[in-house]
Amino acid sequence: MINYGTVPNADLYFDLRPLSINHGEVDHDALLSGEAQSVRSNPDGVFQLFRIGDAVSARNTHAAIYEALRLMKDI
């Protein structure tokens, strides 16, 4: 399936990004190794934030759940 002309629904992600510990950054080496995310680029942040699902592009629910599982399984 190909999406033509769709725009990610990322407004909430960009609103929360400055408040997050990791500024939305993903450590891809840790992700591929199955390790927990440990990026701490904002000492004033209060939570980790990751851009998944429809915040990236139009996707089905299964794809968004799988992305979340890969990021959160090691917490």
C-alpha positions in Angstrom: 0.0 0.0 0.0 1.3 3.4 -0.9 0.1 6.7 0.7 0.0 9.7 -1.5 -0.2 13.1 0.0 -0.5 12.1 3.6 1.1 14.2 6.3 2.2 12.8 9.7 0.0 13.8 12.7 3.0 14.9 14.7 1.8 18.2 16.3 1.7 16.6 19.8 5.2 15.1 19.4 6.7 18.5 18.5 4.9 20.2 21.3 6.3 17.7 23.9 9.8 17.4 22.4 11.4 20.4 24.3 10.1 18.9 27.6 11.6 15.4 27.1 14.8 14.1 28.5 16.0 12.9 25.1 14.5 15.6 22.8 12.8 12.8 20.9 16.2 11.2 19.9 16.5 7.5 19.4 19.7 5.6 20.1 19.6 3.3 17.0 22.6 1.2 18.1 20.8 0.4 21.4 17.5 -0.2 19.5 19.2 -2.7 17.2 21.0 -4.4 20.1 17.8 -4.8 22.1 19.0 -2.5 24.9 17.2 0.2 26.8 17.2 3.8 25.4 19.6 6.0 27.4 19.9 9.3 25.5 19.8 12.1 28.0 20.4 15.3 26.0 18.1 17.6 28.1 18.8 17.5 31.9 15.6 19.5 32.5 13.4 17.0 30.8 10.9 14.9 32.7 10.1 12.0 30.4 11.4 10.1 27.3 9.7 10.8 24.0 9.7 8.7 20.9 8.1 9.4 17.5 6.2 6.4 16.4 3.1 5.4 14.4 1.1 8.2 12.8 3.5 10.8 14.2 6.0 9.4 11.6 3.7 8.6 8.7 0.2 7.1 8.1 0.5 3.6 9.4 -1.8 0.8 10.6 -2.2 0.1 14.3 -0.1 -3.0 14.2 2.9 -1.1 12.9 2.6 1.5 15.7 2.3 -1.2 18.4 5.3 -3.0 17.1 7.4 0.2 17.0 6.4 0.9 20.6 7.2 -2.7 21.7 10.7 -2.4 20.2 11.4 0.8 22.1 9.8 -0.1 25.4 10.5 -3.8 26.0 13.7 -3.2 28.0 12.3 -0.8 30.5 
